[in-house]
Amino acid sequence: MPTNRVWKGRKPAQSELSEGARRFLLGFGADAEDYEGLALFQWNELAILSMPGREDETQGKLTGCCGLTARELVRRYGREYLAIFESKQPAEKPDWYDRIGHEVR
């Protein structure tokens, strides 16, 4: 039996990584200038991700935040972002590497 329903396609998927998460994975978050240009919720997310001892905490699933912990980010995206970081600064590692670099898969 024919129907008159029109199925609308899904909206294009958003990138799972927020700006705060990208900056964290690229080694930012240790200096005050690393936070310039971020909205308050992104600033909070970067601060939580970058703080030693808070590897298993997250700001939550707010619009514009990825909702992942630092440990989860490094497990999922660490290898990719570590390669990007090392291509720009071959002799260095990102700030998160000493704390949770062993999570890179």
Protein Blocks (a to p, Z undefined) as FASTA:
>chain_A
ZZfbdcddddddddfbdfklmmmmnopajbmklmgoiafklmmmmmmmmpghilmgcebj
cehiaoiafklmmmmmmmmmmmmmmmmmmmbccfklmmmmmmpZZ
